[in-house]
Amino acid sequence: PMRALVDKAGFRATALLLVCLLLPIVAHAEFVGKVVGVIDGDSIRVMHEGKAEQIRLIGVDCPEKRQPFGTRAKEYTSELAFGQEVTVYGDGRDRYGRTLAEVLLPDGRSLNQALLRAGLAWWFRKYSKDFRLGELERQARNAKLGLWAEPHPVPPWEWRTRMKTH
C-alpha cells in the first residue's frame, strides 16, 4: 500500500509538472481573432482576449515602409487579412514583445507564405529553419515577382543597418 501511495504521488507530481510546463505553450499556441490593424507587411494587430495583440509574422521579413515594395507589402497584407477572422499559431515573442506567429487566413492559406509567393518578402533565414519558405522565395525570385523584378533588391535587415549608420 505504501508503494502504491508513493507511485501515485510521483505520478501526480510528474503530471502536474508537465501541465505547468506545457500549459503556457498550449494556451498561447493558437487563437482565432479579427485583424484590426496592419502595421506593415509583416506585422498586424489581432483581437485576442479583448485587446489588439501585435503579431509579427514568423519566418518572413517584408521591405520596410520607406523601402521599395514596403508600401505594396503592407497593402497586400491589408487586402488579404484586414477585417478577417484569422487563426494565429504563436511561437513565442520577439524582443519587442510582439507574438511571433504563422497566421492562417479564413480560406486556410498562410499569410506568411502568401507574402513570399507574391514576391513581397524575404525568407528570414536568420530566424527560420522552415525550408518551405525558402523554396517559396526561390520560386518568386525565379519568376521575378514583386520585389524580385528589381535588379538588386536590398533585404530589409541590410536596409535597416544602412539607415542606422546614416
C-alpha positions as CSV (number, residue, x, y, z in Angstrom):
1,P,0.0,0.0,0.0
2,M,2.9,2.4,0.8
3,R,4.5,1.8,-2.6
4,A,1.2,2.5,-4.4
5,L,0.8,5.7,-2.5
6,V,4.4,6.8,-3.4
7,D,3.8,5.8,-7.1
8,K,0.5,7.8,-7.2
9,A,2.2,10.8,-5.6
10,G,5.1,10.6,-8.0
11,F,2.8,10.3,-10.9
12,R,0.7,13.2,-9.7
13,A,3.9,15.3,-9.3
14,T,5.1,14.4,-12.8
15,A,1.7,15.1,-14.3
16,L,1.5,18.4,-12.5
17,L,4.9,19.4,-13.7
18,L,4.1,18.5,-17.3
19,V,0.8,20.5,-17.1
20,C,2.7,23.5,-15.7
21,L,5.4,23.3,-18.4
22,L,3.0,22.7,-21.3
23,L,0.0,24.9,-20.4
24,P,1.7,28.2,-21.4
25,I,2.7,26.7,-24.8
26,V,-0.7,25.2,-25.4
27,A,-2.6,28.3,-24.1
28,H,-0.5,30.6,-26.4
29,A,-0.2,28.2,-29.3
30,E,-3.4,29.1,-31.1
31,F,-6.2,31.5,-31.1
32,V,-8.7,33.0,-33.6
33,G,-9.3,36.7,-33.8
34,K,-10.2,39.6,-36.1
35,V,-7.4,41.5,-37.8
36,V,-8.0,45.1,-36.6
37,G,-4.7,46.7,-37.8
38,V,-1.9,46.3,-40.4
39,I,1.3,47.9,-39.2
40,D,3.4,46.9,-42.2
41,G,3.8,43.9,-44.4
42,D,4.8,41.5,-41.7
43,S,3.2,43.0,-38.6
44,I,-0.5,43.0,-37.8
45,R,-2.9,43.5,-34.8
46,V,-5.3,40.8,-34.0
47,M,-8.0,40.9,-31.3
48,H,-7.2,38.4,-28.5
49,E,-8.9,38.3,-25.1
50,G,-10.4,41.7,-25.6
51,K,-7.3,43.6,-26.8
52,A,-5.4,44.1,-30.0
53,E,-2.3,41.9,-29.9
54,Q,0.6,42.8,-32.0
55,I,1.7,39.8,-34.3
56,R,5.0,39.6,-36.1
57,L,4.8,37.1,-39.0
58,I,7.4,34.4,-38.3
59,G,9.9,33.3,-40.9
60,V,9.4,36.3,-43.3
61,D,10.8,39.8,-43.5
62,C,9.0,42.3,-45.7
63,P,10.5,45.5,-47.0
64,E,10.4,48.4,-44.6
65,K,7.7,51.1,-45.3
66,R,10.1,53.6,-46.9
67,Q,11.9,50.8,-48.8
68,P,10.9,49.9,-52.4
69,F,7.9,47.5,-52.2
70,G,7.3,48.3,-48.5
71,T,4.0,50.1,-49.2
72,R,3.0,47.3,-51.6
73,A,3.7,44.6,-49.0
74,K,1.5,46.5,-46.4
75,E,-1.3,46.9,-49.0
76,Y,-1.1,43.2,-49.8
77,T,-1.3,42.1,-46.2
78,S,-4.3,44.5,-45.8
79,E,-6.0,43.1,-48.8
80,L,-5.7,39.5,-47.6
81,A,-6.1,39.9,-43.8
82,F,-7.7,43.2,-42.6
83,G,-11.1,42.7,-41.1
84,Q,-10.7,38.9,-41.4
85,E,-11.0,36.2,-38.7
86,V,-7.6,34.6,-38.7
87,T,-6.0,31.7,-36.8
88,V,-2.8,32.7,-35.1
89,Y,-0.2,30.0,-34.3
90,G,2.1,31.7,-31.8
91,D,5.7,30.7,-31.3
92,G,7.0,32.9,-28.5
93,R,7.7,36.6,-28.5
94,D,10.3,38.8,-30.1
95,R,12.5,41.4,-28.3
96,Y,9.8,44.0,-28.8
97,G,7.1,41.8,-27.1
98,R,5.3,41.0,-30.3
99,T,3.9,37.5,-30.7
100,L,5.8,35.6,-33.4
101,A,3.3,33.6,-35.4
102,E,2.1,31.9,-38.5
103,V,-1.2,33.4,-39.5
104,L,-3.8,31.4,-41.4
105,L,-6.4,33.2,-43.4
106,P,-10.1,32.1,-43.4
107,D,-9.5,30.1,-46.6
108,G,-6.7,28.1,-44.8
109,R,-3.8,29.8,-46.7
110,S,-0.8,31.0,-44.7
111,L,-0.4,34.8,-44.8
112,N,3.4,34.3,-44.2
113,Q,3.6,32.1,-47.3
114,A,1.4,34.3,-49.4
115,L,3.8,37.2,-49.0
116,L,6.7,35.1,-50.2
117,R,4.6,33.7,-53.1
118,A,3.8,37.2,-54.2
119,G,7.4,38.3,-54.1
120,L,6.8,40.8,-51.2
121,A,9.0,39.3,-48.6
122,W,12.3,37.5,-47.9
123,W,12.6,34.2,-46.1
124,F,14.1,35.3,-42.8
125,R,16.8,32.7,-42.8
126,K,18.5,34.0,-39.7
127,Y,15.5,33.2,-37.6
128,S,13.7,30.4,-39.5
129,K,14.7,26.9,-40.5
130,D,11.4,26.4,-42.4
131,F,12.9,25.5,-45.8
132,R,9.4,25.6,-47.4
133,L,9.6,29.3,-47.0
134,G,13.0,29.4,-48.7
135,E,11.5,27.4,-51.6
136,L,8.7,29.9,-52.0
137,E,11.2,32.8,-52.0
138,R,13.2,31.0,-54.7
139,Q,10.1,30.5,-56.9
140,A,9.1,34.1,-56.6
141,R,12.7,35.2,-57.3
142,N,12.9,33.0,-60.4
143,A,9.6,34.3,-61.7
144,K,10.7,37.9,-61.0
145,L,7.6,38.6,-58.9
146,G,7.2,41.7,-56.8
147,L,10.5,43.0,-55.4
148,W,12.4,40.3,-57.4
149,A,11.6,42.4,-60.5
150,E,14.2,44.8,-59.2
151,P,17.8,44.2,-60.4
152,H,19.3,44.4,-56.9
153,P,16.7,44.3,-54.1
154,V,18.1,45.1,-50.7
155,P,17.0,42.8,-47.8
156,P,15.3,44.8,-45.0
157,W,17.8,43.7,-42.4
158,E,20.6,45.3,-44.6
159,W,18.4,48.4,-45.2
160,R,17.7,48.8,-41.5
161,T,21.5,48.7,-40.8
162,R,22.2,51.3,-43.5
163,M,19.5,53.6,-42.1
164,K,21.1,53.4,-38.6
165,T,24.5,54.4,-40.0
166,H,23.2,57.4,-42.0
